[in-house]
Amino acid sequence: MASSDSDSDSEAPPMLVPLSRSAIPVTLLTGCLGAGKTTLLSHLIKNAPPGYRIAVLVNELGASEAIEAEFYVGHASRRNEGDDGSGRVAGGDAMVPMPQSVMRARGGADGTNAASASSLKSSTPDWVELPNGCLCCTAKSEYVQLLENIVRTQPGKYHHVVVETTGVADPGPAIEALWTDEGMEACVFLAGVVTVVDAVHLLGQYREKRQNLNRKRAGASAEADEPAREAVLQVAFADHVIVNKCETAGDASTAEAEEAVRRINSAATLERADRCVVDVKRLLELRALDGDGAARAAASASSSSSAPGADESPSSSAHFGGVNTVAVDVSGVRTESAVRAWAESLLWGEQVGCEIYRLKAVFAICADADGVSSSPPRRVMLQAVGQLYELTDGGLWPDANLSASDYRSRVVAIGRRVRRTKLLEGLL
Ligand SMILES: Nc1nc2c(ncn2[C@@H]2O[C@H](COP(=O)(O)OP(=O)(O)OP(=O)(O)O)[C@@H](O)[C@H]2O)c(=O)[nH]1
């Protein structure tokens, strides 16, 4: 319905309708303190295609009880106007994030900050109010609403949203919130999880974890190993990992860091970088959470994670709190009901003995949930994040002339204490 709030509105030119009304991708950016997340944001914003506007939401857990929330808005087009959008970003060792366009608020006790919000609103149209609260544990609904605000109140303004989680966050709840909120599906979708790791310090963080575990066994506090635990989780939940600071780390340490990433999560794509100079197009076009993303990840999980016995090797995951990747291939066709029963038992069962963070699979399905059979079978992709899962129909299996036993389904699981035998239960 047309709005006629004021005379000025009626005289204004009609609002431009975005060329594409499709949902806006949201990329979740994680990584340990100092790994290079801000450096990556700066690189993304400066090198996005002209006119491609990225809203960046930063949520940090401060040293005190107070939560600091910031909202940056990147203007990719400024680089074409002789201004990189920051005034201070380019050059030098100290990378400073988009300071000209930073808006900051500290929420009040009631979760709002009306006074500063209104003064900021008057000075900039880019203000979005962020209630107080931690993105990853208490502010799920506010976080979702904020993203809705960014997209719905300024239609057509942004082409992409990047949410940077705090440097010590477990990204699981944030991913689940984004992936599941039905109200958001109309205007935004989770495009993928990008994790920046520091090639110089990654292995040190994991070694620290082992030391902390030893200390814990000797009676130290349970919180002692939290940062390292989160470092492992950030890699485990990733769809794309940027191994940063490679030049400083040198070839040997970089290779070791890559090997560590692969052992935790061999389904994620991996990219080396210095100062997070990465392929911007690849990052902006990441679509990891759809059916095709599941198929790509399942196909590319390294063969080492599918080797029988690899999951039982003490060295495979001991350094990483038992977090590993296991890939299995199974032949034959299955019904959708059987696949759902298998997934629910694995993800929801109380006696499973493992904890699944991400699950990606491609199945040959001979009958849908209503029992309607298909010959050739259908290609159905499965994605799971934590306890949530989704099946996506990929159409008829491309090769129609196989005998039933020649269809090969593939499952890749990333989690804690994942075992081949456990994945295969209910599939064979
Ligand atoms: N030597 C080197 N330093 C880098 C590289 N990338 C980033 N840095 C520096 O590392 C420091 C941390 O980088 P940031 O981008 O602020 O890291 P961050 O992940 O945003 O850090 P937090 O916000 O504290 O979590 C900065 O001083 C960067 O300039 C790199 O490839 N090599």
The ligand as a Gaussian input file, in Angstrom:
#p B3LYP/6-31G(d) Opt

LIG

0 1
 N       51.976000      -9.611000      10.832000
 C       50.699000      -9.592000      10.505000
 N       49.841000      -8.883000      11.243000
 C       48.542000      -8.892000      10.889000
 C       48.072000      -9.627000       9.779000
 N       46.738000      -9.458000       9.710000
 C       46.385000      -8.649000      10.726000
 N       47.478000      -8.285000      11.448000
 C       47.567000      -7.439000      12.626000
 O       47.077000      -8.202000      13.727000
 C       46.436000      -7.359000      14.661000
 C       45.056000      -7.868000      14.941000
 O       44.293000      -7.766000      13.759000
 P       42.736000      -7.488000      13.807000
 O       42.246000      -7.443000      12.413000
 O       42.438000      -6.331000      14.667000
 O       42.227000      -8.797000      14.535000
 P       40.796000      -9.108000      15.152000
 O       40.541000     -10.539000      14.908000
 O       39.788000      -8.153000      14.615000
 O       41.038000      -8.821000      16.659000
 P       39.970000      -8.658000      17.858000
 O       39.011000      -7.594000      17.418000
 O       40.793000      -8.294000      19.027000
 O       39.311000      -9.987000      18.025000
 C       46.435000      -5.973000      14.027000
 O       47.516000      -5.256000      14.558000
 C       46.671000      -6.237000      12.563000
 O       47.298000      -5.178000      11.896000
 C       49.027000     -10.382000       9.010000
 O       48.716000     -11.066000       8.030000
 N       50.314000     -10.329000       9.424000

